[in-house]
Amino acid sequence: MKSISDMIKLTPKEKESLKNNFINELQNPNFKELCSELDLKDEILMNYTSQLADASIEYGNCKNCKKLSECKNKICGYRYTPTVVKDKIDFGYNACKYKIKQETDTKYQENVYLFEVPKKVKEATLKDLYTNDKNRVEFIKYVKEFIADLKNNKNPKGIYLHGSYGTGKTYLVAALFNELAKKDIRSSIVYVPEFLRVLKGSFGEDFEDKYNAVKKAPLLLLDDIGAEYLTPWARDEILGTILQYRMDEDLPTFFTSNLNLKQLEEHFSMTSNGREEVKARRMIERIKDLTKEFELTGESNRK
């Protein structure tokens, strides 16, 4: 594209060709309407004919668009847009109203940190629980109480949610966390087996950052506890110290597991050092101090 100053150097034939291209494009209603909105002289507009033609295509797409999923533009949710700057035109990509609404509606998700858990939990909502999980009345009732107590600066206990594989335990707690995220309350959802594996491999690197981020999270879900490969180090130095810190600081802590507390105690007692029942009991007492226990029954939702 030639600038206005370059136009002075154009031959009469080149000027005529540029003008004709512009006039031809004006036959397109979207091109003409877009140029009209810019409120510039044709002598300026014709220097941007090619870019304005591209912009007019997306301009037309947006005029007829009803929702984000229908977007036909090169970048979904954005329109190639001309902007007048001192008798010149700059082009850039601007978000459409549907994209802006989507970003506004999902901004709360930035308050929920996920560590190796399914991304679909970002979409979990309490509304789904109320309409689809009516057989879980006691759990939902406590969730409402938890939200109210947290709002009133009380120190509600978290939840130990156990049940068979695939019954939606993580999704249920994530729905609560997402609701609180909308109130600007930050939380972390951590898949325990992978967290311990990654933590063990990060010595000398960012071990303290990873460890403290979980230990000090305002709200924490330790997901699938009991499924990890247990070592004395994982139980006593990592999980045990995290739980002790959260007890001391009154930080709400949640757990999901395929094991009930009795089964989890048995799991914690078996390590490479043999049976360690006292240490296992200490872990369970910490969990009991931090949580209210619920069992989730039902068929697996996973295929």
C-alpha positions as CSV (number, residue, x, y, z in Angstrom):
1,M,0.0,0.0,0.0
2,K,1.3,3.5,-0.9
3,S,1.1,6.4,1.5
4,I,-0.5,9.7,0.6
5,S,2.9,11.2,0.0
6,D,3.7,8.4,-2.4
7,M,0.6,9.3,-4.4
8,I,2.2,12.4,-5.6
9,K,4.8,10.2,-7.4
10,L,2.2,8.1,-9.1
11,T,1.8,8.4,-12.9
12,P,-1.6,9.5,-14.2
13,K,-2.3,6.0,-15.3
14,E,-1.5,4.5,-11.8
15,K,-3.7,7.2,-10.2
16,E,-6.6,6.3,-12.6
17,S,-6.2,2.6,-11.8
18,L,-6.3,3.2,-8.1
19,K,-9.4,5.4,-8.4
20,N,-11.2,2.8,-10.6
21,N,-10.4,0.0,-8.1
22,F,-11.9,2.1,-5.3
23,I,-15.0,3.0,-7.4
24,N,-15.5,-0.7,-8.2
25,E,-15.4,-1.6,-4.5
26,L,-17.9,1.0,-3.7
27,Q,-20.5,-1.2,-5.5
28,N,-20.3,-3.4,-2.5
29,P,-22.8,-2.1,0.1
30,N,-20.7,-3.2,3.0
31,F,-17.6,-1.5,1.6
32,K,-19.5,1.7,0.9
33,E,-21.1,1.7,4.4
34,L,-17.8,1.1,6.1
35,C,-16.2,4.0,4.2
36,S,-19.1,6.2,5.1
37,E,-18.6,5.5,8.8
38,L,-14.9,6.6,8.5
39,D,-15.9,10.0,7.3
40,L,-12.8,10.7,5.2
41,K,-12.4,12.1,1.7
42,D,-12.3,9.6,-1.2
43,E,-8.7,10.8,-2.0
44,I,-7.6,9.3,1.3
45,L,-9.8,6.2,1.4
46,M,-8.7,5.0,-2.0
47,N,-5.2,4.5,-0.7
48,Y,-6.5,1.8,1.6
49,T,-8.8,0.1,-0.9
50,S,-7.4,-3.4,-0.5
51,Q,-7.4,-3.3,3.3
52,L,-10.8,-1.7,3.4
53,A,-12.1,-4.5,1.1
54,D,-10.8,-7.1,3.6
55,A,-12.3,-5.2,6.5
56,S,-15.7,-4.9,4.7
57,I,-16.0,-8.7,4.4
58,E,-15.7,-9.1,8.2
59,Y,-17.9,-6.0,8.7
60,G,-20.6,-7.8,6.7
61,N,-20.1,-11.0,8.6
62,C,-20.6,-9.2,11.9
63,K,-23.8,-7.4,10.8
64,N,-25.5,-10.8,10.3
65,C,-24.0,-12.7,13.2
66,K,-26.3,-13.8,16.1
67,K,-23.8,-15.6,18.4
68,L,-20.1,-16.3,18.8
69,S,-20.4,-19.9,17.5
70,E,-21.6,-18.5,14.1
71,C,-18.5,-16.3,13.6
72,K,-17.1,-16.4,10.1
73,N,-14.1,-14.1,10.6
74,K,-10.5,-15.2,10.4
75,I,-10.1,-14.8,14.1
76,C,-13.2,-16.0,16.0
77,G,-14.8,-13.2,18.0
78,Y,-12.7,-10.5,16.4
79,R,-13.2,-8.1,13.5
80,Y,-10.6,-6.6,11.3
81,T,-11.4,-2.9,11.9
82,P,-10.2,0.4,10.4
83,T,-9.6,3.3,12.8
84,V,-9.0,7.0,11.7
85,V,-5.9,8.5,13.2
86,K,-5.1,12.0,12.0
87,D,-6.4,11.6,8.5
88,K,-4.8,8.2,8.2
89,I,-6.3,4.7,8.8
90,D,-4.9,2.1,11.2
91,F,-6.1,-1.4,11.0
92,G,-6.4,-3.9,13.9
93,Y,-8.5,-6.7,15.4
94,N,-11.3,-5.6,17.8
95,A,-13.3,-8.0,19.9
96,C,-17.0,-8.2,19.1
97,K,-19.8,-7.8,21.6
98,Y,-20.2,-11.6,21.9
99,K,-16.5,-12.2,22.5
100,I,-16.5,-9.4,25.1
101,K,-19.5,-11.0,26.9
102,Q,-17.8,-14.4,26.8
103,E,-14.7,-13.0,28.4
104,T,-16.6,-11.1,31.0
105,D,-18.8,-14.2,31.8
106,T,-15.8,-16.5,32.2
107,K,-13.3,-14.1,33.8
108,Y,-14.0,-15.7,37.2
109,Q,-12.2,-18.8,35.9
110,E,-8.9,-17.0,36.4
111,N,-9.5,-17.4,40.1
112,V,-9.5,-21.2,40.0
113,Y,-6.0,-22.8,39.5
114,L,-6.1,-26.3,38.0
115,F,-3.3,-28.8,38.4
116,E,-3.7,-31.8,36.1
117,V,-7.5,-32.0,36.4
118,P,-10.0,-32.1,33.5
119,K,-10.5,-28.7,32.0
120,K,-14.3,-29.3,31.9
121,V,-14.4,-28.5,35.6
122,K,-14.0,-24.9,34.6
123,E,-17.6,-25.0,33.3
124,A,-19.0,-26.6,36.5
125,T,-21.9,-24.6,38.0
126,L,-24.1,-24.9,41.1
127,K,-27.1,-24.5,38.7
128,D,-26.3,-27.9,37.3
129,L,-26.2,-29.4,40.7
130,Y,-29.6,-28.0,41.6
131,T,-31.2,-29.3,38.4
132,N,-29.4,-32.6,37.8
133,D,-28.3,-33.8,41.2
134,K,-31.4,-33.7,43.4
135,N,-30.5,-37.0,45.0
136,R,-27.6,-35.2,46.7
137,V,-29.6,-33.0,48.9
138,E,-27.4,-33.1,52.0
139,F,-24.3,-32.2,50.1
140,I,-26.0,-29.3,48.3
141,K,-27.5,-28.1,51.6
142,Y,-24.0,-28.0,53.2
143,V,-22.6,-26.2,50.1
144,K,-25.1,-23.4,50.7
145,E,-24.2,-23.3,54.4
146,F,-20.5,-23.1,53.5
147,I,-21.0,-20.2,51.1
148,A,-23.0,-18.3,53.7
149,D,-20.5,-18.9,56.5
150,L,-17.6,-17.9,54.3
151,K,-19.5,-14.7,53.4
152,N,-19.9,-13.9,57.1
153,N,-16.2,-14.4,57.8
154,K,-16.7,-17.7,59.7
155,N,-14.4,-20.6,59.3
156,P,-16.5,-23.4,57.8
157,K,-15.1,-26.9,57.4
158,G,-14.3,-28.2,54.0
159,I,-15.7,-31.5,52.6
160,Y,-14.3,-35.0,52.4
161,L,-16.3,-36.4,49.4
162,H,-15.8,-40.1,48.7
163,G,-17.6,-42.5,46.4
164,S,-17.0,-44.8,43.5
165,Y,-15.1,-43.9,40.4
166,G,-16.8,-41.5,37.9
167,T,-19.7,-40.2,40.1
168,G,-18.7,-36.6,39.6
169,K,-17.0,-35.8,42.9
170,T,-14.5,-33.4,41.4
171,Y,-17.1,-31.7,39.4
172,L,-19.3,-31.0,42.4
173,V,-16.5,-29.3,44.4
174,A,-15.4,-27.4,41.3
175,A,-19.0,-26.0,41.0
176,L,-18.6,-24.6,44.5
177,F,-15.2,-23.2,43.8
178,N,-16.4,-21.6,40.5
179,E,-19.3,-20.0,42.4
180,L,-16.9,-18.5,44.9
181,A,-14.5,-17.4,42.1
182,K,-17.3,-15.1,40.9
183,K,-17.0,-13.4,44.3
184,D,-13.2,-13.0,43.7
185,I,-12.2,-15.9,46.0
186,R,-9.2,-17.7,44.7
187,S,-8.8,-21.5,44.9
188,S,-6.7,-24.4,43.7
189,I,-7.8,-27.9,42.5
190,V,-4.9,-30.3,42.6
191,Y,-4.7,-33.9,41.3
192,V,-2.7,-35.4,44.2
193,P,-0.9,-38.3,42.4
194,E,0.5,-36.0,39.7
195,F,1.2,-33.2,42.2
196,L,3.4,-35.5,44.3
197,R,5.2,-36.9,41.2
198,V,6.0,-33.4,39.9
199,L,7.0,-32.1,43.3
200,K,9.4,-34.9,43.8
201,G,11.0,-34.1,40.4
202,S,11.4,-30.4,41.1
203,F,14.0,-30.4,43.8
204,G,16.5,-27.6,43.2
205,E,14.1,-25.9,40.8
206,D,10.8,-24.4,41.8
207,F,9.9,-26.9,44.6
208,E,9.1,-24.2,47.2
209,D,6.9,-22.3,44.8
210,K,4.8,-25.3,43.8
211,Y,4.6,-26.5,47.4
212,N,3.6,-23.1,48.9
213,A,1.1,-22.4,46.2
214,V,-0.9,-25.4,47.2
215,K,-0.3,-25.2,51.0
216,K,-1.4,-21.5,51.1
217,A,-4.3,-21.6,48.6
218,P,-7.3,-19.7,50.1
219,L,-9.5,-22.7,49.1
220,L,-7.9,-26.1,48.2
221,L,-9.2,-29.3,46.7
222,L,-6.9,-32.3,47.0
223,D,-8.4,-34.4,44.3
224,D,-8.3,-38.2,44.3
225,I,-6.3,-38.5,47.5
226,G,-5.6,-42.2,48.2
227,A,-4.7,-42.9,44.5
228,E,-1.1,-41.7,44.9
229,Y,1.9,-43.9,45.2
230,L,2.5,-43.5,48.9
231,T,6.0,-43.0,50.4
232,P,6.8,-41.7,54.0
233,W,8.1,-38.5,52.4
234,A,4.8,-37.9,50.4
235,R,2.6,-38.6,53.5
236,D,4.6,-36.9,56.3
237,E,6.7,-34.2,54.6
238,I,4.2,-33.1,52.0
239,L,0.6,-34.0,52.6
240,G,1.0,-34.0,56.4
241,T,2.6,-30.6,56.6
242,I,0.1,-29.1,54.1
243,L,-2.8,-30.3,56.2
244,Q,-1.2,-29.1,59.5
245,Y,-0.6,-25.6,58.0
246,R,-4.2,-25.4,56.8
247,M,-5.5,-26.5,60.2
248,D,-3.4,-23.8,61.9
249,E,-4.5,-21.1,59.5
250,D,-8.2,-22.1,59.3
251,L,-8.0,-22.5,55.5
252,P,-10.9,-24.4,54.0
253,T,-9.7,-27.7,52.6
254,F,-11.6,-30.2,50.4
255,F,-10.8,-33.8,49.4
256,T,-12.2,-36.2,46.9
257,S,-11.4,-39.9,47.0
258,N,-12.6,-43.3,46.0
259,L,-11.8,-44.4,49.5
260,N,-13.8,-43.7,52.7
261,L,-11.8,-42.5,55.7
262,K,-11.3,-46.0,57.1
263,Q,-9.9,-47.2,53.8
264,L,-7.8,-44.1,53.5
265,E,-6.3,-44.7,56.9
266,E,-5.3,-48.2,55.7
267,H,-3.8,-46.7,52.6
268,F,-1.8,-44.2,54.7
269,S,-0.5,-46.9,57.0
270,M,1.2,-48.9,54.2
271,T,4.5,-47.5,53.0
272,S,7.9,-48.8,52.0
273,N,8.8,-48.7,55.7
274,G,6.0,-51.2,56.5
275,R,2.9,-50.5,58.5
276,E,2.8,-47.2,60.3
277,E,-0.5,-47.0,61.9
278,V,0.2,-44.1,64.3
279,K,1.2,-41.8,61.5
280,A,-1.7,-42.9,59.4
281,R,-4.1,-42.2,62.2
282,R,-2.5,-38.7,62.6
283,M,-3.3,-38.0,59.0
284,I,-6.9,-39.0,59.3
285,E,-7.4,-36.9,62.4
286,R,-6.2,-33.9,60.5
287,I,-8.6,-34.6,57.7
288,K,-11.5,-35.0,60.1
289,D,-10.6,-31.8,61.8
290,L,-10.6,-30.0,58.4
291,T,-13.7,-31.5,56.8
292,K,-17.3,-32.8,57.0
293,E,-17.6,-36.2,55.4
294,F,-20.1,-37.0,52.6
295,E,-20.5,-40.1,50.4
296,L,-21.5,-39.8,46.8
297,T,-23.4,-42.8,45.4
298,G,-24.6,-43.5,41.9
299,E,-23.6,-44.9,38.6
300,S,-20.4,-43.8,36.8
301,N,-20.9,-40.8,34.5
302,R,-17.8,-41.8,32.5
303,K,-17.8,-43.9,29.4
